[in-house]
Amino acid sequence: MLIQACLNGSRRLGGHPALPITPEQIARDAVAVKDAGAACIHVHPRGADGSESLEDPDVRVVLETVRSVCARLPVGITTAAWIEPDPQRRLSMLESWSVLPDFASVNLGEEGALAVIDLLNERGVGVEAGVWNVHDARALVDNGLDDACLRVLVEVEAASDPDDAVQLASTIDLILDEGLSQAPRLHHGGGIATWSVVSAAIDNGHDVRIGLEDTLVFRDGSSAANNAALVSALRAMTIAAGRLVQSATPFPLSASPSA
């Protein structure tokens, strides 16, 4: 079972005392979560003002800084449309990346998602297909995207009630199963539903994700000190469930742009 650490997401500067924003902060957190049991990380690069960015200089510096201290840890980043809503400009940004992430998440419900997947595949970047709802799950199956994906992210952050979130994840799984999807699935929730979603995913043998992007608290509602503490708690859950936790290993894709 793989544990992914989501270090910062779209949370604003000051959203948590330990939220990593700068490349140096993200790199320190990468080392800490790897030591705590994360097999890979998901990061939202930031500009000089702390806002999310897909610009080449911001992507390049965070990837290079993380890899300088944690070379064996695969690094993934976002391609979220809310960072750059214009589909063509977003594609241009991704085309300009001079240093490539090991993988990138693509939210299937966003405009231009299929073009982003095609571009990432062309550049040799692994694709995490973000499935938020039933419509997204059907789109993945109907568009034959399974072979284009490194993994499927079953993301049920929009469901605020834990029981509803677990049920939605189960429904998405059913649609993917019926569509014969073979790509590995990584489940995660958001806010109060986070721990219920990952607990059910562990029971069902799926990969899971945790970090300050998804939640600021432990399962009992107490505040989490940092990303490493959240990863440690999730690792303890997986071990208690009898699951073997995967260690970080070098990703098979190149960190340099394709020709």
Protein Blocks (a to p, Z undefined) as FASTA:
>chain_A
ZZdddfklmadehiafklcfbfmlmmmmmmmmmmnopabdcdddddfkopacfbfklmmm
mmmmmmmmmmmlccdddfbfklmmblklmmmmmmmpmbdcfbdcddfkbghklmmmmmmm
mnopacddddfbfklmmmmmmnopmmmpfbdcddfkkpmblklmmmmmmmmmmmmmmnop
abdcddddehjllmmmmmmmmmnopacdddjklpccdfkopacfblmlmmmmmmmmmmmn
opacddddddfbdfbdcZZ
